[in-house]
Amino acid sequence: MPANQNSTSTQYSIALKVSLENVPGVLGKLTTTVGANGGNIFAIEGFVAKGPTLEREMVVNCSSVEHQHQIVDAVSALENIDVIDWHDRTFKMHDGGKIEVLPLCPVGDKDDLSMAYTPGVARVCTAIAENEALADELTIRKNTVAIVSDGTAVLGLGDIGAKAAMPVMEGKALLFKEFAGVDAFPICLDVATPEEIVETVVRLAPTFGGVNLEDIAAPGAFFVEEELKKRLDIPVFHDDQHGTAVVALAGLENALTIVGKSMSDVSVVISGVGAAGVAIGKILLGAGVGHVVGVDSRGAIYDGRDNLNDAKQWFAENTNQRGLQGALSDVMANADVFLGVSAPGVLSVDDVKAMASDPIVFAMANPDPEILPEQVEGLVRVMATGRSDYPNQINNVLAFPGIFRGALDAKATDITENMKLAAAKAIAESVDPQDLSEENIVPSVFDHEVSLRVAAAVTEAAIADGVVRQA
């Protein structure tokens, strides 16, 4: 586990192109200077020293933008070394965006053109006009998902607007294609109300086979999803809610296996009762968890608490049968599981000490968790976060590509709770029992087989639930 949150990482890596004079010790001086200034050399181009000068590139992991400039300035000050150029590798990766549209058929001559476009395309248009179900086979609807956001709740950045949300939505599209072969396209909307999101997406729906809602602030996110599910005959899935819930349940299933506890017997505290927290509560109830209590910034959620929005009122009516009240610390005593989708540092070491034996802690706030793993090392039996630099990352990429792949393959009209439970089970079972351990409760996000297993399970569940369009 990393010692602190200020360690170097590839997200702040830089590429340095330098010219070195071919004299003894110059390369050593370069690498020593980088190291002395806290940089971590990630890669350096190999070379044979011939000629009076050498031009080479190296990659250095840094810890911040300021640290990047510190490294560049230190190298620039060296004798016998000139910095020719350098760039931030993360920004370079995003230059021009991260996705593109490619043709699926050639247009090399007039015969190709006559089938792909006019006059042949008119025959296909007429066929769809006579039988709209053919659009699911003869257009991009068969394999295309809209990634819709208004930019009001982007990562941990908050309301940054539609244009600033685009890099995240592009990244989502990249993951859809990489892990499930789904063509997804970012749709970032400049709107003022959740109602405008709904109306816009309804009008765009004929183009897409599914809608992935992303980074829409609660409680508007609940309204948008509910309305779109009512008005559209294609699957609508708010990934911030349900993707997080599916992967958290998968991790919890395996964590409970390790500690020898069952879903029906455990007590779970959820910190954060926004979009993700409500969805986690629903899926845990569907999985048979015995007792769930949610806590927001005003304390425990219970039936009768004032000023609850509709989503929190549902949560209050369906959880916390013991009627617990008070702050987070007041409800942590004897809890078996803590699931955090809230804010950094809200869980204390004393809170963890108050939990039941073999406690399970999923501190999933990003980028800074509710409590750092190193703070509770030796106290927690199974620890998970939302970060890639700790074991057991609860990452939505394990869920959403396969869920949509399965829904599209089934021609699903909805994504049901059973489909989500099936996805969670498929993710959990993707960890070989022989490999299951305290630091390995979820599969690698780079295991492409996971999406295939999830897709198959989701398709089967969709058919069982009867939410598929008939040809």
C-alpha positions in Angstrom: 0.0 0.0 0.0 1.2 3.5 -0.7 2.6 5.5 2.2 0.7 8.6 1.4 -1.5 10.4 -1.1 1.3 12.6 -2.4 3.3 9.8 -4.1 4.1 10.1 -7.7 1.7 8.7 -10.3 1.3 8.4 -14.0 -1.6 10.9 -14.0 1.1 13.6 -13.4 3.7 12.0 -15.6 5.7 14.1 -18.0 7.7 13.2 -21.2 11.1 14.9 -21.3 13.0 15.2 -24.6 16.6 16.1 -23.8 19.9 16.6 -25.6 22.9 15.2 -23.7 26.6 16.0 -24.4 28.5 12.7 -24.8 30.8 13.2 -21.8 31.3 10.8 -18.8 28.7 11.1 -16.1 26.1 13.2 -17.9 23.4 10.5 -17.9 24.0 9.8 -14.2 23.8 13.5 -13.4 20.4 13.6 -15.2 18.9 10.6 -13.4 20.3 11.7 -10.0 18.8 15.2 -10.4 15.4 13.7 -11.2 15.5 11.4 -8.2 16.8 14.2 -5.9 13.8 16.3 -6.8 11.3 13.5 -6.0 10.7 12.3 -9.6 10.3 8.7 -10.4 11.7 7.7 -13.8 9.0 5.5 -15.3 10.8 4.9 -18.7 13.9 6.0 -20.5 14.8 5.3 -24.1 17.8 3.0 -24.4 20.7 4.2 -26.4 24.3 3.6 -27.5 26.6 6.6 -26.9 27.9 7.6 -30.4 28.6 11.1 -31.6 29.1 14.3 -29.6 25.4 14.6 -28.5 22.5 12.4 -27.9 18.8 13.2 -28.1 16.6 10.9 -26.0 13.2 10.9 -24.3 12.3 9.8 -20.8 9.1 9.6 -18.8 9.0 10.9 -15.2 6.2 10.3 -12.8 5.4 13.4 -10.6 3.0 14.1 -7.8 1.4 17.4 -9.0 1.6 20.1 -11.7 4.0 22.1 -9.5 6.2 19.1 -9.1 6.3 18.7 -12.9 7.7 22.2 -13.3 10.1 21.6 -10.4 11.6 18.6 -12.3 11.8 20.4 -15.6 13.5 23.5 -14.0 16.0 21.2 -12.2 16.9 19.4 -15.4 17.1 22.6 -17.4 19.6 24.0 -14.9 22.1 21.2 -15.5 25.3 21.7 -17.6 25.8 19.5 -20.6 22.0 18.9 -20.9 19.4 20.8 -22.8 15.6 20.3 -22.5 14.4 20.3 -26.1 10.7 19.8 -25.2 8.4 18.4 -22.6 4.7 17.8 -22.1 2.2 16.5 -19.6 1.3 13.0 -20.8 -2.3 13.1 -19.5 -3.1 16.2 -21.4 -1.3 14.8 -24.5 -3.5 11.7 -24.3 -6.6 13.9 -24.4 -5.4 16.0 -27.3 -8.2 16.0 -29.9 -10.3 13.8 -27.8 -10.1 10.0 -27.2 -12.6 8.5 -29.6 -13.4 8.7 -33.4 -16.0 7.4 -35.8 -14.9 4.7 -38.3 -16.7 3.2 -41.3 -17.9 -0.4 -41.2 -18.1 -0.8 -45.0 -16.1 0.4 -47.9 -17.1 3.1 -50.3 -14.6 2.5 -53.1 -16.7 2.8 -56.2 -20.2 3.8 -57.4 -21.6 0.3 -56.7 -20.6 0.6 -53.0 -22.0 4.1 -52.9 -25.3 3.0 -54.4 -25.9 0.5 -51.6 -24.4 2.5 -48.7 -26.2 5.7 -49.7 -28.6 6.7 -52.4 -30.5 5.1 -54.1 -30.1 1.7 -52.2 -30.4 3.2 -48.8 -34.0 4.2 -49.5 -34.9 0.5 -49.6 -33.7 0.1 -46.0 -35.4 3.3 -44.9 -38.7 2.0 -46.3 -38.3 -1.4 -44.6 -37.8 0.4 -41.2 -40.7 2.7 -41.8 -42.9 -0.4 -42.3 -41.4 -2.3 -39.3 -39.6 -0.1 -36.8 -38.1 -3.1 -35.0 -35.7 -3.5 -38.0 -33.9 -0.3 -36.8 -32.5 -2.5 -34.0 -30.8 -4.6 -36.7 -30.1 -2.3 -39.6 -28.8 0.9 -37.8 -26.3 1.8 -35.2 -29.0 1.4 -32.6 -28.0 -2.3 -32.5 -24.7 -1.4 -30.7 -24.8 2.2 -29.7 -25.2 3.8 -26.3 -25.6 7.5 -25.4 -23.5 8.7 -22.5 -25.6 11.6 -21.2 -24.5 14.2 -18.7 -25.2 17.8 -17.8 -21.9 18.2 -16.0 -23.4 19.0 -12.6 -21.7 16.3 -10.5 -18.5 15.3 -12.4 -16.1 13.0 -10.4 -15.2 15.0 -7.2 -15.2 18.3 -9.1 -18.9 19.1 -8.7 -20.8 21.3 -11.2 -18.3 22.2 -13.8 -20.6 22.4 -16.9 -21.2 20.4 -20.0 -18.0 21.2 -21.9 -15.8 20.4 -19.0 -17.6 17.1 -18.5 -16.7 15.9 -22.0 -13.3 14.3 -21.2 -15.0 12.0 -18.7 -17.8 11.0 -21.1 -15.2 10.4 -23.8 -13.3 8.2 -21.4 -16.4 6.3 -20.7 -17.0 5.8 -24.4 -13.4 4.5 -24.7 -14.0 1.9 -21.9 -17.3 0.8 -23.5 -15.5 0.0 -26.7 -12.4 -1.5 -25.1 -14.1 -3.8 -22.7 -17.4 -4.8 -24.4 -17.2 -3.7 -28.0 -20.1 -1.2 -27.5 -20.1 2.0 -29.5 -20.9 4.8 -27.1 -21.0 8.5 -27.7 -20.8 11.4 -25.3 -23.8 13.7 -25.2 -23.1 16.6 -22.9 -26.1 18.9 -22.5 -26.2 22.6 -21.7 -29.5 22.6 -19.7 -30.9 24.3 -16.7 -33.2 21.6 -15.2 -33.6 17.9 -15.0 -36.8 18.2 -17.1 -34.7 19.6 -20.0 -32.4 16.6 -19.8 -35.4 14.2 -20.0 -37.0 16.1 -23.0 -33.7 16.2 -24.9 -32.9 12.5 -24.4 -36.4 11.5 -25.4 -35.9 13.3 -28.7 -32.4 11.8 -29.2 -33.6 8.2 -28.3 -34.3 7.0 -31.9 -30.5 7.1 -32.5 -29.5 4.9 -29.6 -30.0 1.4 -28.2 -29.4 2.4 -24.6 -28.8 5.5 -22.4 -26.0 5.6 -19.8 -26.6 8.6 -17.5 -23.5 10.0 -15.9 -22.5 12.7 -13.4 -25.9 14.2 -12.9 -26.4 15.8 -9.5 -28.9 14.3 -7.0 -31.8 14.5 -6.5 -32.3 15.5 -10.2 -30.5 12.3 -11.2 -33.3 10.2 -9.7 -36.0 12.1 -11.5 -34.2 11.9 -14.8 -33.7 8.1 -14.6 -37.2 7.4 -13.5 -38.8 9.6 -16.2 -36.7 8.2 -19.0 -37.4 4.6 -17.9 -41.1 5.4 -18.1 -40.9 7.1 -21.5 -38.3 5.0 -23.4 -38.3 1.4 -24.6 -34.6 1.1 -24.4 -32.4 0.4 -21.3 -31.6 3.5 -19.1 -28.9 3.1 -16.5 -27.4 5.7 -14.2 -23.9 4.4 -13.8 -23.0 6.6 -10.8 -25.9 4.8 -8.9 -26.1 1.3 -10.2 -22.6 0.6 -11.5 -21.2 1.5 -8.1 -23.9 -0.6 -6.4 -23.3 -3.7 -8.6 -19.5 -3.7 -8.1 -19.8 -2.9 -4.4 -22.2 -5.9 -4.0 -19.8 -8.1 -5.9 -16.9 -7.2 -3.6 -19.1 -7.6 -0.5 -20.2 -11.1 -1.6 -16.5 -12.2 -1.7 -15.6 -10.2 1.4 -18.3 -12.0 3.4 -17.0 -15.3 2.1 -13.6 -14.5 3.6 -14.9 -13.5 7.0 -17.5 -16.3 7.1 -20.6 -14.2 7.4 -23.9 -14.3 5.4 -25.8 -11.5 3.8 -28.8 -12.0 6.0 -26.9 -11.7 9.2 -24.8 -8.6 8.7 -25.4 -5.0 9.6 -24.3 -2.5 7.0 -23.7 1.3 7.4 -23.8 3.4 4.2 -22.2 6.8 4.5 -23.7 9.0 1.8 -27.3 8.7 0.7 -27.1 10.4 -2.7 -27.4 8.7 -6.0 -24.9 5.9 -5.3 -25.9 5.4 -1.6 -29.6 4.9 -2.4 -28.7 2.5 -5.2 -26.4 0.5 -2.9 -29.2 0.3 -0.3 -31.6 -1.0 -2.9 -29.3 -3.7 -4.2 -28.2 -4.8 -0.7 -31.9 -5.2 0.2 -32.4 -7.2 -3.0 -29.4 -9.4 -2.1 -30.9 -10.1 1.3 -28.8 -8.0 3.6 -30.2 -8.1 7.2 -29.9 -4.5 8.4 -29.0 -1.4 6.5 -28.7 2.1 7.9 -27.8 5.2 5.8 -26.1 8.4 7.1 -26.0 11.7 5.3 -24.5 15.0 6.4 -27.4 15.5 8.8 -27.1 12.1 10.4 -28.9 8.8 10.2 -31.8 8.4 7.8 -34.9 7.2 9.5 -38.6 7.2 8.8 -40.0 10.4 10.3 -36.9 12.6 9.8 -37.9 15.9 8.2 -36.9 17.4 4.9 -36.2 14.1 3.1 -36.4 14.2 -0.7 -38.3 11.4 -2.4 -35.3 9.1 -2.8 -34.3 9.5 0.8 -37.9 9.0 2.0 -37.9 5.7 0.1 -34.6 4.8 1.8 -36.0 5.8 5.2 -39.1 3.6 4.8 -37.2 0.5 3.6 -34.0 0.6 5.8 -33.0 1.2 9.5 -35.7 -1.0 11.0 -34.0 -0.4 14.4 -34.7 3.3 14.1 -31.1 4.4 14.8 -30.5 8.1 15.0 -27.5 10.4 15.4 -24.2 11.0 13.6 -22.1 8.4 11.7 -20.1 7.6 14.9 -23.4 6.9 16.7 -24.5 4.1 14.4 -21.1 2.4 13.8 -21.2 0.3 17.0 -21.2 -3.5 16.1 -21.7 -2.8 12.4 -20.2 -5.6 10.2 -19.8 -3.5 7.1 -19.1 0.1 6.3 -19.8 1.3 2.7 -18.7 4.9 2.0 -19.8 7.0 -1.0 -19.5 10.3 0.8 -16.6 12.5 1.7 -12.9 12.3 2.7 -12.1 11.6 6.3 -15.6 11.1 7.7 -14.8 7.7 9.2 -12.5 7.7 12.2 -10.2 5.0 13.6 -12.4 4.9 16.7 -15.5 4.3 14.5 -13.7 1.2 13.0 -12.7 0.0 16.4 -16.4 0.1 17.4 -17.4 -2.3 14.6 -18.1 -6.0 15.0 -15.3 -8.6 14.7 -13.6 -9.0 11.3 -14.9 -5.6 10.0 -15.3 -4.9 6.3 -14.7 -1.3 5.1 -15.3 -0.1 1.6 -14.2 3.6 1.6 -15.1 4.5 -1.9 -15.1 8.3 -2.0 -12.8 9.4 -4.8 -10.1 10.6 -5.0 -9.8 10.7 -1.2 -11.5 7.9 0.7 -13.5 8.2 4.0 -10.5 6.7 5.7 -7.1 5.7 4.4 -6.2 2.0 4.4 -2.9 2.7 6.3 -4.9 4.3 9.1 -6.8 1.0 9.9 -4.2 -1.6 8.9 -4.5 -4.5 11.3 -8.0 -3.3 12.4 -9.9 -4.1 9.2 -10.2 -7.6 7.9 -11.2 -6.6 4.3 -10.5 -3.1 3.0 -11.6 -1.6 -0.4 -11.4 1.8 -2.0 -12.3 3.5 -5.3 -8.6 4.0 -6.1 -6.3 2.1 -8.3 -3.3 2.5 -6.1 -4.7 0.3 -3.3 -5.9 -3.3 -3.5 -9.6 -4.0 -4.1 -10.6 -1.1 -6.3 -14.4 -0.8 -6.6 -14.4 0.3 -10.2 -17.5 0.7 -12.3 -15.7 -0.5 -15.4 -16.2 -4.0 -14.1 -20.0 -3.5 -14.5 -21.3 -1.0 -17.1 -19.7 -2.4 -20.3 -20.9 -5.9 -19.7 -24.3 -4.8 -18.4 -25.0 -2.8 -21.6 -23.4 -5.5 -23.8 -25.9 -8.0 -22.3 -28.8 -5.6 -22.5 -28.1 -4.8 -26.2 -27.6 -8.4 -27.1 -31.0 -9.2 -25.5 -32.7 -6.2 -27.1 -33.7 -5.3 -23.6 -36.2 -2.6 -22.9 -35.1 -2.0 -19.3 -32.4 -2.9 -16.8 -34.1 -4.6 -13.9 -32.9 -5.3 -10.4 -32.5 -8.9 -11.2 -30.2 -8.0 -14.1 -28.1 -5.9 -11.7 -27.9 -8.8 -9.2 -26.9 -11.2 -12.0 -24.2 -8.8 -13.0 -22.9 -8.6 -9.4 -22.8 -12.4 -9.1 -20.9 -12.7 -12.4 -18.3 -10.2 -11.2 -17.9 -11.9 -7.8 -17.6 -15.3 -9.5 -14.9 -14.0 -11.8 -12.4 -14.2 -8.9 -11.2 -17.8 -8.7 -11.9 -19.2 -5.2 -8.2 -20.2 -5.0 -7.2 -16.6 -5.6 -9.8 -15.1 -3.2 -8.1 -13.2 -0.3 -8.4 -10.1 1.8 -6.6 -8.1 -0.9 -8.3 -9.8 -3.9 -12.1 -9.7 -3.7 -12.8 -8.2 -7.1 -11.3 -9.2 -10.5 -8.8 -7.1 -12.4 -10.4 -4.3 -14.4 -8.2 -5.4 -17.3 -9.7 -8.9 -17.3 -11.8 -8.7 -20.5 -13.5 -12.0 -19.7 -15.4 -10.2 -16.9 -17.5 -8.2 -19.3 -18.3 -11.3 -21.3 -19.5 -13.1 -18.1 -21.5 -10.1 -17.0 -23.1 -9.8 -20.5 -24.1 -13.4 -20.6 -25.6 -13.2 -17.1 -27.5 -10.0 -17.9 -28.9 -11.3 -21.1 -30.2 -14.4 -19.3 -31.7 -12.3 -16.6 -33.4 -10.0 -19.1 -35.0 -12.9 -20.9 -36.1 -14.4 -17.6 -37.7 -11.0 -16.6 -39.4 -10.7 -19.9 -38.0 -7.3 -20.7 -36.9 -8.0 -24.3 -38.3 -6.6 -27.5 -39.9 -9.2 -29.7 -38.7 -9.3 -33.4 
